[in-house]
Amino acid sequence: MGPPYSLKSPLSRPSKCLGYSFTDPCIADKNMRRRDPAFSSEDRHEKKIEGIQGVPYKRRFFRPDDFVFNEQGTLVCPGGSELSIGNPHFESSNGFYGVGYKAKMTACRDCGLRAKCLQNPNTKFRQVYKFEGRHIHPEKETATRRMMKKIDSAMGRFIYSRRMGIVEPVFGNVRYALGLNRFTLCGKEKVNVQWKLFNMVHNLHKILRYGWTTEKTPATIWAQAG
């Protein structure tokens, strides 16, 4: 019996499938390692390639981080002009909350940094939002955020760590030893057959190397086969 959804159904999307009870997955997101305290010092182990890595990216426009507070607690733009509070209780549609600031129209009109501050030349003044946190309403919590909480738990990290010894050796062997760098067939059914054939060869190799017992050695099996 197949899964309780069709390929054309919205439930076929991964974010919807995570909530089904027929499986208990641990799917990592791209920021999983950044949230893990065990990898807090990973940057010091990385060697940068001179001239390629470690070169700062040149941004075209100023970001909110370029707007800093002075000693009086007033937000100041890179051009030196002060911004006033436009919305003290700003909250975005996805739950981020903070304070919204806006610059004076007269200050932005003749500013020499206008081209680097305003993406649209017709915009009259710059607005900046400094976020302080995020409200996640239980009824609006997505399947992706539930998976993030699950994989950040102690049990979730333990389960995901087993991937190194269960799944990754299979992918490494199929790709580098068996040479399946990419599928050579088209269509879901054909690709599925090709993948199963390579996995069958992988399992046969494991039986050949580790499947023999003291009762049945390769020599006795060949003798039984005639």
Secondary structure by P-SEA (a helix, b strand, c coil): cccccccccccccccccccccccccccccccccccccccccccccccccccccccbbbbcccccccccccccccccccccccccccccccccccbbbbbbbbccccccccccccccccccccccbbbbbbbcbbbbbcccccaaaaaaaaaacaaaaaaaaacccccaaaaaaacccccccccccccaaaaaaaaaaaaaaaaaaaaacccccccccaaaaaaaac
